[in-house]
Structure formats: structure tokens, C-alpha cells
């Protein structure tokens, strides 16, 4: 979604949800050259809020333009967690999912996720073994109901991601929240089928005869 399209973006959002069943909208502030808390975008986010669908907003630096003169014109502050914080405060009914760990502002993103009840966080785009120590601790603790798995495939192979997540040493309860329960709750998705010890779908319990 390009918020710079103004009224056309508002109309596109309405048409996408009503006519095509779109489940949410993705915003990439750095490469789009904007900040999501710009007051000019209020009509668009008010519309999306009214449509009852979530938004995914990239936070933190990006590899696109990295090392190029002027970073190819990208401005990192556009993707600062403070912009997500301001948007969440302005639209408390809007479900916001921050995308990527948000480096170098991981602690700031942690603060926003904890402070704003309508802000959640998916950790795509980073190899889990490189997550900062504090983030690993918080996933196990105070962020366990806020974090969702994300892949950013094909940037990182799925088998590597799954192996490294498993290597973080989280218990089954935390892994279930990260990989299933949090997204099911926040995005109103169907619950995943229970899994047996071997990872296959568990058979439903037999019904008692009347």
C-alpha cells in the first residue's frame, strides 16, 4: 500500500477489502520515503481501521541501498519504532504488526510493543541465532504474547529458520505462541490442529457414546 497516493489509496483500500477479501496492508516506510505517523495519512489509516484489517509496518534499517552513496536516498528514521508508537496512539483500534527485529532500535521496539496493546511484532528477515540476547530473554518472558514467527522467504531458507528457532531453547508453550497462537489470536486465523510428539497432526479425542 502506498499512502502517498492520497484519496486514491483510501479508495484502493476500501475496494481491496470489500471486493477482493484482502486481509491486511503492508507498509515499507524506508523505501517508500515516508513515515507512517505523517498526519497526511490519517484518512487512510482511519479507513483501514474502520475496515477492521491489520497493517504490517517495517521497522529498523534495510539492506536495500546499504553501502550506496546516500543509501540510495533512503532515510532510516522513517522506519523508527517511534512512528509506530505514534500511529498506535492515534488509532488504538488499529491492529499493527511491526515487521523485522527493528535493529538498531530493538529496545525501542520492545518498549512500543509492551506499551501499546494494539502493537505486535514479527521477527522475519533475521537469522534467529543473531537475535540480541535481551530480545531472546523477552520472547521467553514479557513479549511471549506479542511475538510472531516470520520468514521473509526466500531471503532466508525455511529449514535454516526452523532449525535456528529450535536452537534457541524455548519451551513448547513459547514456541506454540510464536508459531501459531499469537497470530491466530491477533489476525483472527483458524487455530492450528494439535500436533503429536512426532510433529504430525494428532487425532481428535474420541467422543463418548450417549
HELIX and SHEET records of a PDB file:
HELIX    1   1 UNK A    3  UNK A    5  5                                   3    
HELIX    2   2 UNK A    7  UNK A   20  1                                  14    
HELIX    3   3 UNK A   29  UNK A   32  1                                   4    
HELIX    4   4 UNK A   39  UNK A   41  5                                   3    
HELIX    5   5 UNK A   42  UNK A   51  1                                  10    
HELIX    6   6 UNK A   69  UNK A   73  5                                   5    
HELIX    7   7 UNK A   76  UNK A   79  5                                   4    
HELIX    8   8 UNK A   81  UNK A   90  1                                  10    
HELIX    9   9 UNK A  106  UNK A  115  1                                  10    
HELIX   10  10 UNK A  128  UNK A  130  5                                   3    
HELIX   11  11 UNK A  133  UNK A  140  1                                   8    
HELIX   12  12 UNK A  158  UNK A  166  1                                   9    
HELIX   13  13 UNK A  172  UNK A  176  1                                   5    
HELIX   14  14 UNK A  177  UNK A  181  3                                   5    
HELIX   15  15 UNK A  182  UNK A  186  1                                   5    
SHEET    1   A 5 UNK A  24  UNK A  27  0                                        
SHEET    2   A 5 UNK A  54  UNK A  58  1                                        
SHEET    3   A 5 UNK A  96  UNK A  99  1                                        
SHEET    4   A 5 UNK A 119  UNK A 122  1                                        
SHEET    5   A 5 UNK A 147  UNK A 148  1                                        
END                                                                             
